[in-house]
Amino acid sequence: MSVPEFGVALRLYTEKFMDDDDFDTLHRHIHLSPSNCWRALVPTSATYDPSLSKASALALTLRYLHAILAHTLTGRLESTSVANTHDAYFLWSMVNRHVFDLAYFIALAIPHQTERHRRGVIFIGLYVTRLAQYFDLLNTVTQASSITLIG
């Protein structure tokens, strides 16, 4: 399955969006340094350290967005108060209306999530449910809703 097909399966992209001339130019790598992203988000911050830069330095609205990211896409059980490299890039992208290939980053997150949380909650459960629905592995609304509630 290609990344664009994966994006359609997750209901992130429509065929019309993918037919757009700009779809192929979506960024699939963090092309801006995390330090530059952080400096744009927190101008008063001296430097960025992916293991120490605190989300509390962010504006209140960005702290809320960071909490959502930390508990979903970049899901972590611990250290949700620290803004990691992906967090800084995703927040900067939201603030600057910068479009990137979200399906690509979700595809990268799945192996990370399953390796890191073998015995715990997988934070990307919504996407797992959407994939199961796409491949017709769920045949009732009850099955779909019960799986979505896990994690």
N, C-alpha and C positions, 0 to 999 in steps of 0.2 A: 504494500500500500504506500503510495507516495504521500508526501507531506500535504499537498493540496487535497488529495482524497481523504486524508486523515482529518483535515480541517472541515471538510463537508460532513464527514461522519460525526464529528463533534458538534455540528451545527454552528460552527464559527463563521464559515464562509458559504456564500451562495454561488451557484454557477455564474450568475451575472457578475458578482464581485470578482470571480476568478477570470472571467473573460475580459475584464478591464485591462487596459494597456499597462497600468502601473503594478499589477499583481506580481509580475516576475521581478520587480525591483524591491519588493519588501525585504527588509533586513532580516537575516537569519543568524546574525552574530552581533554581539555587542560591539558596535563600531565606534562608540564614544567611550573614552576612558571613564571608569567609575568615579575617579577623582573629579573630573569635569562635571559629571552628572550631579555629584554630591555638592560641589561648589555652587552650582546653579540652584540647587534646592535649599541649601543652607549657606548663604553668602558669608555669614559671620564665622563659619567653621574654617579652621586653619588647614587641616588635612583630612583625607579620608582613609580610614583603615577598615577593611571589610569585616574584621572580627571585633572592632571596638566602637565604630561610629554608631552612636545611639539615636534611635528613632525619636527620642524625646527632643532632639534638636530641631526636628521638623515642625513646620506649621501644623496647627491642630487638624486641619482637613487632611493633610498628608499623613499624619499619624494614624488617622482612621483608615485611610487607604492602605497604609503599610500593615496595619493589623489584619486587614482582610487578605492581603497578599501572603502574609506570614502564616496564616491559618488555612490557606487554600492552595494557590498555585505554587508558591515557594515553601509550602507547608513545613513547619518545624514544630516540634514539641517543646524545644528549649530555645533560648536565645531569640525570642520573638522581639525583644527590645533592641536588637542590633540590626541595622540595615545592611544586608549583604550586597554583593555585587549586582545580582539580578534585581533585588529590591530597588536599588538606586537607579538602575537603568529603566525599570518599569515605571517607577514614579516620575522620573524625568520625562519619559515618553508621554505619560498622561498629561503632565503639566504643559508640555510643548506640542501636544497633539501630533506626536511623531508616531507614524504607523509602522508596525513591525509584524513579522510572521508569528503570531501567537501560537498557531498549531505547531510550529517548529519547536518553540520553547516548551510547550506542553509535552511534546514527544520526548524531549530531553529530560523532562521532570519525571516521567513515569518510571524509567529504570532507577533513577535516584531515589524516588519515593519507595519503591518496592524493596530495594536493597537496604535502605536505611531503616525502614519501619517494618521489618519482617513479622514482628509479633504485635504490632500496634495498629493504629488508625492510618489508613492511606487517605491523605487529604484531598486527593484528586478523584474521589469517588463519583462525583457527578460525571466526569468524563468517561470513567469506566462504564457507568450506566448507559451513557449515550452510545458508546461503542457496542455494548451488548445489544442495544435496541437496533442499531444500524445493521448488525449481523443477524438480526432476528433470533437472538438467544433468549429474549424475554417475550413471552407470548400473552401476558396479561398485565393490566394496569397495576394490579396488586403486587406482582413480582417486581415491576419496575420501581414502584414507590418504596417497597421494602428494601431494595438494594440501594437506592439513593440515600436512604436514611442511615445506612451504615457508614460511619465516619463522616 
